[in-house]
């Protein structure tokens, strides 16, 4: 693409509020998050049955990060979202580094999630006696099935944003009907008939003051942040949304409340039905998602086992796809700023999506799947990636909260409500998420934090390299600040 030729644009005006909310909720993949993290949360020292309380505490800072996204997107709807805002309002260097962290986080997750989809696919095959236990545990077979799922979701992304959104609608309906329906049934069943080996509900489970250990709170919060991760995909699709400055931010905030409902209800139901020894055993399992299958089978019936398996699988596929979506758009935004390889700003003229960027990211993740599955030591590191991803998410969410407060620092007192929603709460939430991530890295030690440290360490020479090879004015651009809630000016 010649330098003087204008960039092609994404397909504008395609998504309404319902579409954006569906994408936001489906991107979080409630069933996948519950299946993979509920066991880890229960097994975290000092958390145990206080998992619902941890979710409630985690909800607060992430909600106000969603509010920060709303305020920033209202003024500057760019598909790069957090990357673009930090570059424009804080520092181009910080913005580029933040963009790198988001791309790396998406890539790491897109290596892990398809493997989980493969494990659940093979679990179904095993139940049907189509394969044996040896084949089920074969890492190379898992890699092949994971690759097939990754190819499938990439193909749907390439077909266009309308195909992608319609597919997400189907998956999110399956998830909500299954998980909410089973959870409500399980809770009522325990309350009415008290089946053997079940635990009655305790108010302390949902009381944040029940958590006495700061270490448990920090570790739990990282997992809690991972629970809610993904709603910001709706904001990365702002250029493809109707009323791009308003609807994506609204969808992010709305999705947070829907997610809080489903997370708290299901974890309460799990704690009622899954014995403590089963939680402990599954925390050491290579596939902790079976906790959802155990719950469905015991609380509802054997037929529900297969329904839940389908829900976990569909949720995993959904979150893989909606992790590719923002990564391709962040790299598109960076490429348009001439600080990322030019190939990433090539847009399919017919379907108006970032075709080349999507394919490149998918290919990198595909290679990552085979590398991790082919090396047992690397596989062990990636199998425990959830906490690492949570720290990386906390970093870029935290930076977005801080930049919202920084960008609006001159207009703090123009509106009383905005002082809190646009400055105080995003700032406190952002600083809090950064602090929690720091505490987790320090307390976990070097071995556990290797992927986090490598991601951050690589970002430093890469941003220096980007500065050296960039021909445009990106790194020389003065940052801006809002003089009113509606205007902005340059500052030195």
C-alpha atoms as one frame of an Amber mdcrd trajectory, in Angstrom:
protein
   0.000   0.000   0.000   1.636   3.308  -1.050   2.276   5.750   1.778   0.163
   8.444   0.145  -2.877   6.224  -0.288  -5.542   6.558   2.415  -6.229   3.525
   4.560  -9.331   1.498   3.878 -11.959   1.657   6.580 -13.737  -0.952   8.659
 -17.417  -1.670   8.033 -19.068   1.223   9.867 -22.541   1.196  11.424 -22.906
  -2.582  11.515 -23.470  -3.254  15.253 -26.311  -1.932  17.414 -26.436  -1.888
  21.220 -27.748  -5.448  21.445 -25.037  -6.717  19.089 -22.299  -4.909  21.011
 -23.592  -6.179  24.358 -23.755  -9.738  23.018 -20.162  -9.442  21.802 -19.051
  -7.998  25.159 -20.686 -10.791  27.161 -19.639 -13.527  24.771 -16.067 -12.196
  24.727 -15.850 -12.756  28.471 -17.133 -16.290  27.826 -18.840 -16.821  31.200
 -18.953 -20.608  30.968 -15.290 -20.868  29.969 -14.249 -18.443  32.714 -16.242
 -20.364  35.326 -14.978 -23.705  34.080 -11.315 -22.738  34.129 -11.102 -20.331
  37.071 -13.704 -21.448  39.638 -11.521 -24.361  40.764  -8.393 -22.192  40.928
 -10.266 -19.563  42.892 -11.539 -22.106  45.416  -8.061 -23.620  45.775  -6.358
 -20.244  46.338  -5.167 -20.103  49.931  -7.600 -18.212  52.127 -10.356 -17.964
  49.494 -12.208 -21.287  49.573 -15.932 -20.687  49.937 -15.482 -16.893  49.727
 -15.239 -17.070  45.919 -18.506 -15.152  45.344 -17.220 -12.354  47.612 -13.990
 -12.181  45.592 -16.039 -11.864  42.405 -18.021  -8.994  43.917 -14.835  -7.184
  44.969 -13.260  -7.748  41.534 -16.381  -6.372  39.886 -15.943  -2.923  41.446
 -12.593  -1.824  39.939 -13.316  -3.457  36.583 -16.725  -1.732  36.454 -15.080
   1.658  36.841 -12.501   0.741  34.218 -15.498   0.060  31.964 -16.796   3.524
  32.882 -13.363   4.951  31.985 -13.592   3.199  28.609 -17.021   4.789  28.133
 -15.727   8.315  28.838 -12.635   7.940  26.648 -14.477   6.239  23.781 -17.110
   8.986  23.884 -14.401  11.491  22.934 -12.114   9.345  20.797 -13.665   6.218
  19.218 -10.634   4.398  17.803 -10.417   0.622  17.324  -7.060   0.741  19.127
  -8.950   1.878  22.270  -6.564   1.749  25.241  -3.465   1.852  23.004  -4.752
   4.921  21.183  -5.836   6.764  24.336  -2.589   6.285  26.236  -0.653   7.388
  23.153  -2.770  10.498  22.694  -3.373  11.585  26.293  -0.352  10.324  28.256
   2.681   9.412  26.124   3.232   7.747  22.720   5.837   5.509  24.337   3.491
   4.371  27.115   0.707   3.900  24.560   2.871   1.718  22.326   4.012  -0.381
  25.296   0.406  -0.793  26.428  -0.596  -1.864  22.928   2.169  -4.454  22.964
   0.945  -5.840  26.293  -2.594  -6.203  24.912  -1.390  -7.947  21.750   0.835
 -10.300  23.762  -1.990 -11.051  26.203  -4.336 -11.917  23.341  -1.720 -14.124
  21.688  -0.952 -16.002  24.909  -4.637 -16.583  25.529  -5.279 -17.670  21.933
  -2.673 -20.375  22.473  -4.258 -21.631  25.692  -7.991 -21.387  24.867  -8.025
 -23.610  21.740  -6.279 -26.326  23.756  -9.101 -26.164  26.299 -11.587 -26.445
  23.429  -9.668 -29.474  22.187  -9.724 -31.117  25.629 -13.487 -30.712  25.852
 -13.951 -31.992  22.313 -11.898 -35.073  23.120 -13.818 -35.445  26.384 -16.994
 -35.790  24.352 -15.299 -38.306  22.018 -14.146 -40.265  25.066 -17.666 -40.378
  26.482 -18.897 -41.736  23.157 -16.100 -44.379  23.129 -14.758 -42.943  19.899
 -11.290 -42.660  21.448  -9.545 -44.280  24.420  -7.829 -42.729  27.459  -4.418
 -42.882  25.820  -5.642 -40.880  22.845  -7.475 -38.445  25.102  -4.215 -37.633
  26.918  -2.135 -37.434  23.732  -0.772 -33.873  23.567  -0.225 -34.016  19.824
  -3.821 -35.050  19.219  -4.919 -32.188  21.451  -2.741 -29.854  19.392  -4.322
 -30.993  16.112  -7.875 -30.560  17.420  -6.945 -27.176  18.939  -5.517 -26.107
  15.580  -8.736 -27.083  13.821 -10.787 -24.960  16.237  -8.425 -22.019  15.771
  -8.699 -22.316  11.986 -12.497 -22.435  12.270 -12.845 -19.281  14.400 -10.341
 -17.467  12.206 -12.432 -18.320   9.145 -15.567 -16.904  10.803 -13.672 -13.698
  11.676 -12.560 -13.363   8.061 -16.119 -13.754   6.766 -16.929 -10.391   8.331
 -18.191  -8.682  11.465 -21.862  -9.584  10.797 -21.055 -13.296  10.520 -18.959
 -13.037  13.651 -21.654 -11.242  15.631 -24.417 -13.641  14.587 -22.217 -16.558
  15.603 -21.597 -14.884  18.969 -25.352 -14.433  19.471 -25.872 -18.186  19.122
 -23.057 -19.010  21.529 -24.078 -16.504  24.205 -27.688 -17.758  24.196 -26.479
 -21.344  24.658 -24.271 -20.240  27.548 -26.809 -18.183  29.449 -29.702 -20.623
  29.114 -27.525 -23.517  30.216 -25.479 -21.976  33.027 -28.180 -19.761  34.539
 -30.836 -22.465  34.219 -28.701 -25.155  35.837 -27.472 -22.804  38.571 -30.974
 -21.705  39.569 -32.179 -25.321  39.537 -29.215 -26.474  41.646 -29.655 -23.717
  44.250 -33.400 -24.361  44.598 -32.873 -28.116  44.813 -30.425 -27.782  47.719
 -32.683 -25.279  49.500 -35.755 -27.529  49.178 -34.546 -31.139  49.436 -30.972
 -30.961  50.859 -29.479 -33.826  48.768 -26.633 -35.839  50.277 -23.092 -34.390
  49.991 -24.379 -30.879  49.298 -23.634 -27.748  51.332 -26.246 -25.198  52.358
 -25.809 -21.556  51.380 -24.052 -19.225  53.864 -24.283 -15.427  53.768 -20.530
 -15.230  54.452 -19.933 -16.534  50.917 -21.138 -13.242  49.439 -19.815 -10.964
  52.206 -16.560  -9.224  51.151 -15.734  -8.576  54.820 -15.393 -12.332  55.338
 -12.009 -12.283  53.587  -9.364 -11.670  56.248  -6.142 -12.403  54.328  -4.633
  -9.716  52.074  -2.673 -12.411  50.225  -5.877 -14.298  49.457  -7.525 -11.054
  48.365  -4.664 -10.164  45.991  -4.430 -13.616  44.416  -8.197 -13.858  44.215
  -8.535 -10.425  42.615  -6.216 -11.396  39.761  -8.421 -14.399  39.060 -11.481
 -12.193  39.487 -10.148  -9.728  36.895  -9.655 -12.652  34.504 -13.310 -13.606
  35.092 -14.461 -10.245  33.719 -11.843  -9.876  30.981 -13.107  -9.433  27.439
 -16.003  -6.945  27.610 -13.677  -4.314  26.089 -13.863  -6.173  22.759 -17.087
  -4.214  22.190 -15.054  -0.986  22.401 -12.406  -2.293  19.995 -15.274  -2.754
  17.530 -16.331   0.895  17.905 -15.507   1.792  14.307 -17.917  -0.937  13.194
 -20.718   0.146  15.560 -23.655   2.475  15.153 -23.174   5.664  17.174 -19.538
   4.662  17.683 -18.897   7.214  20.433 -21.717   5.953  22.664 -22.938   2.391
  22.050 -19.653   0.459  22.565 -19.036   2.072  25.964 -22.627   1.448  27.020
 -22.343  -2.196  25.998 -19.233  -2.626  28.146 -20.949  -1.248  31.258 -24.179
  -3.210  30.716 -22.274  -6.451  30.201 -20.546  -6.052  33.567 -23.829  -6.345
  35.480 -25.000  -9.322  33.425 -21.687 -11.049  34.073 -21.775 -10.340  37.811
 -25.168 -12.045  38.004 -24.119 -15.202  36.196 -20.744 -15.500  37.963 -22.058
 -15.140  41.509 -25.022 -17.434  40.945 -22.978 -20.191  39.364 -20.152 -20.126
  41.905 -22.709 -20.311  44.716 -24.304 -23.300  42.969 -20.914 -24.962  42.442
 -20.005 -24.577  46.099 -23.300 -26.150  47.094 -22.886 -29.204  44.872 -19.141
 -29.853  44.432 -17.474 -31.389  47.535 -14.345 -29.694  48.839 -12.217 -32.767
  48.071 -13.418 -32.628  44.456 -12.375 -28.974  44.159  -8.967 -29.887  45.563
  -8.525 -32.810  43.167  -9.547 -30.761  40.150  -7.141 -27.941  41.052  -4.309
 -30.362  40.240  -5.978 -31.672  37.095  -4.822 -30.878  33.572  -8.433 -30.044
  32.724 -10.187 -28.283  35.642 -13.171 -27.494  33.368 -14.650 -30.844  34.435
 -15.945 -29.073  37.566 -18.816 -27.704  35.467 -19.531 -31.182  34.113 -19.501
 -32.663  37.631 -21.926 -29.982  38.803 -24.348 -30.431  35.894 -24.427 -34.210
  36.211 -25.008 -34.240  39.986 -27.334 -31.257  40.254 -29.492 -31.853  37.171
 -28.907 -35.305  35.722 -26.685 -37.333  33.412 -28.170 -35.714  30.296 -27.093
 -32.304  31.619 -23.472 -33.472  31.531 -23.527 -33.355  27.738 -25.431 -30.068
  27.624 -22.855 -28.443  29.911 -20.031 -29.942  27.873 -21.518 -28.288  24.792
 -21.852 -24.987  26.684 -18.219 -25.069  27.882 -17.033 -25.927  24.396 -19.105
 -23.204  22.715 -17.939 -20.677  25.289 -14.297 -21.594  24.718 -14.708 -21.241
  20.968 -16.464 -17.896  21.466 -13.712 -16.431  23.618 -11.012 -17.629  21.225
 -12.735 -15.812  18.402 -13.370 -12.632  20.362  -9.747 -12.519  21.482  -8.638
 -12.515  17.858 -11.020  -9.640  17.074  -9.485  -6.935  19.316  -5.910  -8.077
  18.656  -6.401  -7.597  14.915  -7.927  -4.156  15.468  -5.269  -2.956  17.904
  -2.558  -3.925  15.408  -4.598  -2.211  12.684  -4.679   1.006  14.712  -0.939
   0.794  15.405  -0.205   0.095  11.740  -2.285   3.124  10.730  -0.068   5.175
  13.050   2.941   3.714  11.182   4.373   2.129  14.342   3.532  -1.496  13.478
   4.260  -3.447  10.264   2.330  -2.062   7.289   0.765  -5.433   6.448  -1.500
  -5.138   9.501  -3.363  -2.170   8.050  -4.474  -4.071   4.953  -8.273  -4.358
   4.995 -10.352  -6.720   2.872 -12.121  -4.271   0.507 -15.196  -6.518   0.203
 -15.789  -7.546   3.812 -14.049  -4.519   5.344 -12.162  -6.344   8.077  -8.441
  -6.504   8.963  -7.824  -9.632   6.916  -4.030  -9.821   6.922  -3.651  -8.910
  10.596  -6.187 -11.556  11.611  -4.378 -14.215   9.563  -0.931 -13.313  10.906
  -2.041 -13.333  14.547  -3.878 -16.632  14.040  -0.777 -18.156  12.434   1.443
 -17.073  15.348  -1.044 -18.596  17.797  -1.238 -21.769  15.722   2.531 -22.176
  15.940   2.307 -21.489  19.664  -0.218 -24.309  20.105   2.118 -26.880  18.550
   5.191 -25.558  20.385   3.516 -25.681  23.797   1.897 -29.055  23.227   5.105
 -30.532  21.852   7.229 -29.577  24.869   6.048 -30.868  28.244   7.925 -28.243
  30.294   6.561 -25.371  28.198   3.126 -26.983  28.315   3.232 -26.990  32.128
   3.975 -23.261  32.165   1.133 -22.472  29.769  -1.284 -24.735  31.653  -1.016
 -22.269  34.564  -1.383 -19.190  32.382  -4.633 -17.868  33.854  -2.943 -15.997
  36.702  -0.348 -14.562  34.324  -2.976 -13.355  31.898  -4.870 -11.823  34.838
  -1.834  -9.725  35.776  -1.373  -8.525  32.182  -5.070  -7.665  31.945  -4.840
  -5.797  35.250  -1.935  -3.787  33.820  -3.658  -2.457  30.720  -7.004  -2.027
  32.463  -5.203  -0.158  35.234  -3.378   2.101  32.798  -6.661   2.905  31.061
  -8.243   3.969  34.348  -5.277   6.211  35.102  -5.209   7.798  31.641  -8.918
   8.606  31.889  -8.271  10.604  35.071  -5.189  12.224  33.502  -6.957  13.235
  30.284  -9.835  14.860  32.175  -7.730  16.447  34.935  -8.622  20.026  33.900
 -12.376  19.449  33.987 -12.741  17.712  37.349 -15.201  20.167  38.817 -17.363
  20.971  35.807 -19.853  18.307  36.908 -20.138  16.854  40.403 -20.999  13.348
  39.144 -18.203  13.413  36.576 -15.656  14.159  39.318 -16.308  10.663  40.639
 -17.167   8.700  37.487 -14.511  10.278  35.255 -11.685  10.910  37.684 -11.723
   9.522  41.227 -13.113   6.036  40.650 -11.194   5.230  37.415  -7.982   6.517
  39.053  -8.432   4.481  42.235  -9.445   1.403  40.243  -6.461   1.759  37.911
  -3.920   2.196  40.708  -5.540  -0.659  42.641  -5.279  -3.078  39.720  -1.615
  -2.201  39.143  -0.856  -2.683  42.842  -2.595  -6.072  42.964  -0.667  -7.239
  39.901   2.619  -6.133  41.477   1.831  -7.960  44.705   0.987 -11.165  42.852
   4.247 -11.095  40.876   6.303 -10.445  44.015   4.576 -13.093  46.109   4.497
 -15.725  43.343   8.209 -15.689  42.595  10.216 -15.691  39.380   9.224 -19.140
  38.055   5.484 -18.528  38.193   5.799 -15.052  36.691   8.060 -15.908  33.726
   5.455 -15.166  30.992   4.571 -11.836  32.662   8.183 -10.763  33.041   9.096
 -11.806  29.502   6.140  -9.846  28.099   7.121  -6.686  29.962  10.838  -7.126
  29.265  10.308  -7.582  25.517   8.156  -4.467  25.379  11.057  -2.161  26.307
  13.461  -2.958  23.418  10.500  -3.251  21.043   9.241   0.263  21.787  12.804
   1.562  21.359  13.025  -0.265  18.021   9.665   1.171  16.960  10.957   4.648
  17.761  14.102   4.124  15.708  12.394   2.748  12.601   9.262   4.926  12.626
   9.379   7.572   9.893   6.266   9.468  10.896   5.606  11.886  13.746   3.908
   9.443  16.127   6.580   9.583  18.829   6.971  13.367  18.400   3.279  14.165
  18.766   2.341  16.309  21.751  -0.200  14.775  24.074  -3.581  16.412  24.546
  -5.747  17.219  27.547  -9.444  18.016  27.804 -10.222  21.689  28.554 -13.901
  20.908  28.861 -15.830  17.681  28.882 -16.318  18.220  25.146 -13.012  19.692
  23.889  -9.285  19.039  23.957  -6.058  20.990  23.422  -2.386  20.221  23.003
  -0.078  20.454  25.979   3.683  20.359  26.121
